[in-house]
Amino acid sequence: MLRFCQIDTTMWSACVRRSRPC
């Protein structure tokens, strides 16, 4: 998911909400 977060800004928000900042 780390890679997805860096590529997709929208997914990044979801990662931060999961309590796991990319």
mmCIF file as Biopython writes it, N, C-alpha, C and O atoms, coordinates in Angstrom:
data_model
#
loop_
_atom_site.group_PDB
_atom_site.id
_atom_site.type_symbol
_atom_site.label_atom_id
_atom_site.label_alt_id
_atom_site.label_comp_id
_atom_site.label_asym_id
_atom_site.label_entity_id
_atom_site.label_seq_id
_atom_site.pdbx_PDB_ins_code
_atom_site.Cartn_x
_atom_site.Cartn_y
_atom_site.Cartn_z
_atom_site.occupancy
_atom_site.B_iso_or_equiv
_atom_site.auth_seq_id
_atom_site.auth_asym_id
_atom_site.pdbx_PDB_model_num
ATOM 1  N N  . MET A ? 1  ? 0.850  -1.208 0.000  1.0 0.0 1  A 1 
ATOM 2  C CA . MET A ? 1  ? 0.000  0.000  0.000  1.0 0.0 1  A 1 
ATOM 3  C C  . MET A ? 1  ? 0.882  1.254  0.000  1.0 0.0 1  A 1 
ATOM 4  O O  . MET A ? 1  ? 0.455  2.322  -0.437 1.0 0.0 1  A 1 
ATOM 5  N N  . LEU A ? 2  ? 2.075  1.115  0.479  1.0 0.0 2  A 1 
ATOM 6  C CA . LEU A ? 2  ? 2.961  2.287  0.528  1.0 0.0 2  A 1 
ATOM 7  C C  . LEU A ? 2  ? 3.174  2.839  -0.881 1.0 0.0 2  A 1 
ATOM 8  O O  . LEU A ? 2  ? 3.176  4.052  -1.092 1.0 0.0 2  A 1 
ATOM 9  N N  . ARG A ? 3  ? 3.351  1.946  -1.823 1.0 0.0 3  A 1 
ATOM 10 C CA . ARG A ? 3  ? 3.583  2.393  -3.204 1.0 0.0 3  A 1 
ATOM 11 C C  . ARG A ? 3  ? 2.323  3.035  -3.769 1.0 0.0 3  A 1 
ATOM 12 O O  . ARG A ? 3  ? 2.384  4.062  -4.445 1.0 0.0 3  A 1 
ATOM 13 N N  . PHE A ? 4  ? 1.196  2.423  -3.487 1.0 0.0 4  A 1 
ATOM 14 C CA . PHE A ? 4  ? -0.071 2.957  -4.000 1.0 0.0 4  A 1 
ATOM 15 C C  . PHE A ? 4  ? -0.314 4.358  -3.470 1.0 0.0 4  A 1 
ATOM 16 O O  . PHE A ? 4  ? -0.822 5.229  -4.177 1.0 0.0 4  A 1 
ATOM 17 N N  . CYS A ? 5  ? 0.059  4.559  -2.207 1.0 0.0 5  A 1 
ATOM 18 C CA . CYS A ? 5  ? -0.167 5.869  -1.575 1.0 0.0 5  A 1 
ATOM 19 C C  . CYS A ? 5  ? 0.680  6.936  -2.250 1.0 0.0 5  A 1 
ATOM 20 O O  . CYS A ? 5  ? 0.233  8.066  -2.446 1.0 0.0 5  A 1 
ATOM 21 N N  . GLN A ? 6  ? 1.890  6.575  -2.597 1.0 0.0 6  A 1 
ATOM 22 C CA . GLN A ? 6  ? 2.779  7.562  -3.224 1.0 0.0 6  A 1 
ATOM 23 C C  . GLN A ? 6  ? 2.303  7.909  -4.632 1.0 0.0 6  A 1 
ATOM 24 O O  . GLN A ? 6  ? 2.485  9.035  -5.096 1.0 0.0 6  A 1 
ATOM 25 N N  . ILE A ? 7  ? 1.696  6.939  -5.304 1.0 0.0 7  A 1 
ATOM 26 C CA . ILE A ? 7  ? 1.234  7.163  -6.679 1.0 0.0 7  A 1 
ATOM 27 C C  . ILE A ? 7  ? -0.155 7.816  -6.686 1.0 0.0 7  A 1 
ATOM 28 O O  . ILE A ? 7  ? -0.413 8.752  -7.442 1.0 0.0 7  A 1 
ATOM 29 N N  . ASP A ? 8  ? -1.021 7.310  -5.841 1.0 0.0 8  A 1 
ATOM 30 C CA . ASP A ? 8  ? -2.392 7.851  -5.801 1.0 0.0 8  A 1 
ATOM 31 C C  . ASP A ? 8  ? -2.589 8.765  -4.604 1.0 0.0 8  A 1 
ATOM 32 O O  . ASP A ? 8  ? -2.434 8.333  -3.462 1.0 0.0 8  A 1 
ATOM 33 N N  . THR A ? 9  ? -2.927 10.013 -4.851 1.0 0.0 9  A 1 
ATOM 34 C CA . THR A ? 9  ? -3.136 10.953 -3.738 1.0 0.0 9  A 1 
ATOM 35 C C  . THR A ? 9  ? -4.418 10.602 -2.992 1.0 0.0 9  A 1 
ATOM 36 O O  . THR A ? 9  ? -4.500 10.778 -1.777 1.0 0.0 9  A 1 
ATOM 37 N N  . THR A ? 10 ? -5.409 10.110 -3.709 1.0 0.0 10 A 1 
ATOM 38 C CA . THR A ? 10 ? -6.692 9.766  -3.076 1.0 0.0 10 A 1 
ATOM 39 C C  . THR A ? 10 ? -6.489 8.592  -2.123 1.0 0.0 10 A 1 
ATOM 40 O O  . THR A ? 10 ? -7.029 8.578  -1.017 1.0 0.0 10 A 1 
ATOM 41 N N  . MET A ? 11 ? -5.709 7.609  -2.561 1.0 0.0 11 A 1 
ATOM 42 C CA . MET A ? 11 ? -5.459 6.434  -1.707 1.0 0.0 11 A 1 
ATOM 43 C C  . MET A ? 11 ? -4.646 6.852  -0.486 1.0 0.0 11 A 1 
ATOM 44 O O  . MET A ? 11 ? -4.786 6.281  0.596  1.0 0.0 11 A 1 
ATOM 45 N N  . TRP A ? 12 ? -3.806 7.847  -0.676 1.0 0.0 12 A 1 
ATOM 46 C CA . TRP A ? 12 ? -2.963 8.322  0.431  1.0 0.0 12 A 1 
ATOM 47 C C  . TRP A ? 12 ? -3.842 8.724  1.612  1.0 0.0 12 A 1 
ATOM 48 O O  . TRP A ? 12 ? -3.548 8.393  2.761  1.0 0.0 12 A 1 
ATOM 49 N N  . SER A ? 13 ? -4.909 9.432  1.320  1.0 0.0 13 A 1 
ATOM 50 C CA . SER A ? 13 ? -5.829 9.865  2.392  1.0 0.0 13 A 1 
ATOM 51 C C  . SER A ? 13 ? -6.365 8.649  3.143  1.0 0.0 13 A 1 
ATOM 52 O O  . SER A ? 13 ? -6.476 8.668  4.369  1.0 0.0 13 A 1 
ATOM 53 N N  . ALA A ? 14 ? -6.688 7.615  2.416  1.0 0.0 14 A 1 
ATOM 54 C CA . ALA A ? 14 ? -7.237 6.402  3.045  1.0 0.0 14 A 1 
ATOM 55 C C  . ALA A ? 14 ? -6.176 5.769  3.949  1.0 0.0 14 A 1 
ATOM 56 O O  . ALA A ? 14 ? -6.489 5.270  5.030  1.0 0.0 14 A 1 
ATOM 57 N N  . CYS A ? 15 ? -4.936 5.795  3.501  1.0 0.0 15 A 1 
ATOM 58 C CA . CYS A ? 15 ? -3.853 5.194  4.305  1.0 0.0 15 A 1 
ATOM 59 C C  . CYS A ? 15 ? -3.691 5.963  5.617  1.0 0.0 15 A 1 
ATOM 60 O O  . CYS A ? 15 ? -3.527 5.362  6.679  1.0 0.0 15 A 1 
ATOM 61 N N  . VAL A ? 16 ? -3.737 7.262  5.538  1.0 0.0 16 A 1 
ATOM 62 C CA . VAL A ? 16 ? -3.572 8.087  6.748  1.0 0.0 16 A 1 
ATOM 63 C C  . VAL A ? 16 ? -4.726 7.806  7.710  1.0 0.0 16 A 1 
ATOM 64 O O  . VAL A ? 16 ? -4.538 7.805  8.927  1.0 0.0 16 A 1 
ATOM 65 N N  . ARG A ? 17 ? -5.885 7.576  7.176  1.0 0.0 17 A 1 
ATOM 66 C CA . ARG A ? 17 ? -7.060 7.313  8.039  1.0 0.0 17 A 1 
ATOM 67 C C  . ARG A ? 17 ? -6.891 5.958  8.734  1.0 0.0 17 A 1 
ATOM 68 O O  . ARG A ? 17 ? -7.469 5.739  9.798  1.0 0.0 17 A 1 
ATOM 69 N N  . ARG A ? 18 ? -6.126 5.070  8.160  1.0 0.0 18 A 1 
ATOM 70 C CA . ARG A ? 18 ? -5.931 3.728  8.747  1.0 0.0 18 A 1 
ATOM 71 C C  . ARG A ? 18 ? -4.913 3.814  9.895  1.0 0.0 18 A 1 
ATOM 72 O O  . ARG A ? 18 ? -4.461 2.789  10.405 1.0 0.0 18 A 1 
ATOM 73 N N  . SER A ? 19 ? -4.559 5.038  10.295 1.0 0.0 19 A 1 
ATOM 74 C CA . SER A ? 19 ? -3.599 5.190  11.400 1.0 0.0 19 A 1 
ATOM 75 C C  . SER A ? 19 ? -2.209 4.729  10.973 1.0 0.0 19 A 1 
ATOM 76 O O  . SER A ? 19 ? -1.366 4.416  11.813 1.0 0.0 19 A 1 
ATOM 77 N N  . ARG A ? 20 ? -1.977 4.688  9.664  1.0 0.0 20 A 1 
ATOM 78 C CA . ARG A ? 20 ? -0.640 4.274  9.182  1.0 0.0 20 A 1 
ATOM 79 C C  . ARG A ? 20 ? -0.181 5.230  8.090  1.0 0.0 20 A 1 
ATOM 80 O O  . ARG A ? 20 ? -0.418 4.967  6.911  1.0 0.0 20 A 1 
ATOM 81 N N  . PRO A ? 21 ? 0.458  6.317  8.445  1.0 0.0 21 A 1 
ATOM 82 C CA . PRO A ? 21 ? 0.918  7.297  7.440  1.0 0.0 21 A 1 
ATOM 83 C C  . PRO A ? 21 ? 1.903  6.682  6.456  1.0 0.0 21 A 1 
ATOM 84 O O  . PRO A ? 21 ? 2.792  5.929  6.853  1.0 0.0 21 A 1 
ATOM 85 N N  . CYS A ? 22 ? 1.754  6.990  5.215  1.0 0.0 22 A 1 
ATOM 86 C CA . CYS A ? 22 ? 2.643  6.382  4.204  1.0 0.0 22 A 1 
ATOM 87 C C  . CYS A ? 22 ? 3.981  7.090  4.298  1.0 0.0 22 A 1 
ATOM 88 O O  . CYS A ? 22 ? 4.905  6.765  3.552  1.0 0.0 22 A 1 
#
